[in-house]
Amino acid sequence: MLLGDERAEVCEYARKMVADGLVVGTSGNISMRSGELVAVTPTGVDYTSLTPEDIPVVSLDGSVVDGSLKPTSELPMHLGIYTGASDPDGKGIAASVHTHSVHATAVSTLVDEVPPIHYMLATIGPSARVAAYATYGTPELAESMLKALDGRRGCLLANHGTITYGDTLDAAYHRAEQLEWVCRLWLLARSSGTPTLLPGQEIEHIVDRLRGYGQG
């Protein structure tokens, strides 16, 4: 079976995405790249019942090379990341996570950019932009996403959700979680008053610090 390990990991994180409340039902999707191939969640399938064999494998041009199920309708976004995005850390891009998380989606209807309310926004970059709205599953959405991702590791999708990437699926998923948390924090603070924001240079400073964070 092509990309057996990647397909198993996509299954694991798809179920985790549902359990963590980042999606509802079959919304949202996950992919992993290995070489010229991409394992991606199928369209319209209950993630709780997924098996590795259910995960389609596609080439970078979108052609299905293994698996009997159709890939997610958001395949253009995932392939757009692998072929058009550039990781600001230079680590490469091996996975992407698209969520419909509630708080981040709500924020995407209010602002053009997530304001620097907390330093963990730096897991995305100096800011998190909101990609202009386009119909789901279209090349136009993928193009809008790539503009918002310039120099960033993730973005919001207006009236839709979020997308993040990483050099591992764990890194991409962690960024999706942090982006949702920051958006939830901003909504809570905004509902009570006018939040105090961090200066841009502090966020840029944290971006640099996070590059060396952890045991690695």
JOWO-V402241 format. One record per pair of residues at least 6 apart in sequence whose ideal C-beta (glycine too) atoms are under 6 Angstrom apart, sorted by the first residue. I is the first residue (numbers start at 1). J is the second residue. D is the distance in Angstrom with one decimal. If there is no record, write none. Layout:
i=I j=J d=D
i=I j=J d=D
This chain:
i=2 j=57 d=4.9
i=2 j=66 d=4.3
i=3 j=34 d=5.5
i=3 j=37 d=5.9
i=3 j=39 d=4.7
i=3 j=57 d=5.3
i=6 j=32 d=4.2
i=6 j=34 d=5.5
i=6 j=39 d=4.3
i=7 j=39 d=4.8
i=7 j=52 d=4.0
i=7 j=55 d=3.9
i=8 j=52 d=4.6
i=9 j=169 d=5.5
i=10 j=30 d=5.2
i=10 j=32 d=5.7
i=10 j=39 d=5.2
i=10 j=55 d=5.3
i=11 j=50 d=4.6
i=11 j=52 d=5.7
i=13 j=30 d=5.4
i=13 j=169 d=5.6
i=13 j=173 d=5.7
i=14 j=30 d=5.3
i=14 j=41 d=5.3
i=14 j=47 d=4.2
i=14 j=50 d=5.8
i=15 j=47 d=5.5
i=15 j=48 d=5.9
i=17 j=23 d=5.2
i=17 j=28 d=5.9
i=18 j=47 d=5.1
i=22 j=99 d=4.2
i=22 j=101 d=4.7
i=23 j=99 d=5.7
i=23 j=100 d=5.2
i=26 j=44 d=5.5
i=27 j=100 d=4.5
i=28 j=98 d=5.4
i=28 j=99 d=4.7
i=28 j=100 d=5.2
i=29 j=41 d=4.5
i=29 j=72 d=4.0
i=29 j=74 d=5.2
i=29 j=98 d=5.0
i=30 j=41 d=5.2
i=30 j=97 d=5.4
i=31 j=38 d=5.3
i=31 j=40 d=4.0
i=31 j=78 d=4.2
i=31 j=96 d=5.3
i=32 j=39 d=5.0
i=32 j=95 d=4.7
i=32 j=169 d=5.6
i=33 j=82 d=5.1
i=33 j=94 d=5.4
i=36 j=60 d=5.7
i=37 j=57 d=5.5
i=38 j=58 d=5.3
i=39 j=55 d=5.1
i=39 j=57 d=5.3
i=40 j=71 d=4.9
i=40 j=72 d=5.7
i=40 j=78 d=5.8
i=41 j=72 d=5.3
i=42 j=54 d=5.9
i=42 j=56 d=5.7
i=42 j=69 d=3.8
i=43 j=70 d=5.1
i=43 j=72 d=5.0
i=43 j=73 d=5.3
i=54 j=69 d=5.7
i=56 j=64 d=5.5
i=56 j=67 d=3.8
i=56 j=69 d=5.5
i=56 j=71 d=4.3
i=57 j=65 d=5.4
i=57 j=66 d=4.0
i=57 j=67 d=5.6
i=58 j=64 d=5.4
i=58 j=71 d=5.6
i=59 j=65 d=5.6
i=60 j=83 d=5.9
i=62 j=75 d=5.9
i=73 j=137 d=3.8
i=74 j=98 d=5.7
i=74 j=137 d=5.8
i=76 j=139 d=5.5
i=76 j=142 d=4.2
i=77 j=142 d=4.9
i=77 j=145 d=5.6
i=78 j=96 d=5.3
i=80 j=142 d=3.8
i=80 j=146 d=5.6
i=81 j=96 d=4.9
i=81 j=165 d=5.3
i=84 j=146 d=4.9
i=85 j=149 d=5.2
i=87 j=93 d=5.4
i=88 j=151 d=5.5
i=91 j=167 d=4.0
i=92 j=167 d=5.3
i=93 j=165 d=5.0
i=94 j=167 d=5.3
i=95 j=166 d=5.6
i=95 j=169 d=3.9
i=95 j=172 d=4.4
i=96 j=165 d=4.3
i=96 j=172 d=5.7
i=97 j=164 d=5.3
i=97 j=172 d=4.6
i=97 j=173 d=5.3
i=97 j=176 d=4.6
i=98 j=163 d=4.6
i=99 j=161 d=5.3
i=99 j=162 d=5.1
i=99 j=176 d=5.2
i=100 j=161 d=4.2
i=101 j=180 d=4.1
i=103 j=180 d=5.7
i=103 j=183 d=4.4
i=103 j=184 d=3.8
i=103 j=187 d=5.6
i=104 j=156 d=5.7
i=104 j=162 d=4.8
i=104 j=179 d=5.7
i=104 j=180 d=4.9
i=104 j=183 d=4.1
i=105 j=161 d=5.3
i=107 j=183 d=4.3
i=108 j=130 d=5.1
i=108 j=156 d=4.2
i=108 j=158 d=5.0
i=109 j=159 d=5.6
i=112 j=130 d=5.2
i=113 j=127 d=5.1
i=113 j=129 d=5.2
i=114 j=128 d=4.0
i=115 j=197 d=5.2
i=116 j=197 d=5.2
i=116 j=198 d=4.4
i=116 j=203 d=4.7
i=117 j=185 d=5.9
i=117 j=186 d=4.8
i=117 j=195 d=5.3
i=117 j=197 d=5.8
i=118 j=182 d=5.5
i=118 j=185 d=5.8
i=119 j=206 d=4.5
i=120 j=178 d=5.1
i=120 j=182 d=5.8
i=121 j=182 d=5.1
i=122 j=203 d=5.4
i=122 j=206 d=3.9
i=122 j=207 d=4.5
i=122 j=210 d=5.6
i=123 j=175 d=5.2
i=123 j=178 d=4.5
i=124 j=152 d=5.6
i=124 j=153 d=5.3
i=124 j=154 d=4.7
i=124 j=179 d=5.9
i=125 j=151 d=5.9
i=125 j=152 d=3.9
i=125 j=153 d=5.9
i=126 j=203 d=5.3
i=126 j=204 d=5.3
i=128 j=155 d=6.0
i=129 j=148 d=4.0
i=129 j=155 d=5.1
i=130 j=156 d=4.4
i=130 j=158 d=5.2
i=131 j=144 d=4.4
i=131 j=145 d=4.8
i=131 j=148 d=3.8
i=131 j=155 d=5.4
i=131 j=157 d=5.0
i=132 j=144 d=4.7
i=132 j=158 d=5.9
i=133 j=158 d=4.0
i=133 j=159 d=5.2
i=134 j=140 d=3.9
i=134 j=141 d=3.9
i=134 j=144 d=5.1
i=148 j=155 d=3.8
i=149 j=155 d=5.4
i=153 j=175 d=5.7
i=154 j=164 d=3.3
i=154 j=175 d=5.1
i=154 j=179 d=5.7
i=156 j=162 d=5.4
i=162 j=179 d=5.5
i=164 j=172 d=5.2
i=164 j=175 d=3.9
i=164 j=176 d=4.6
i=165 j=172 d=5.1
i=166 j=172 d=3.7
i=189 j=195 d=4.0
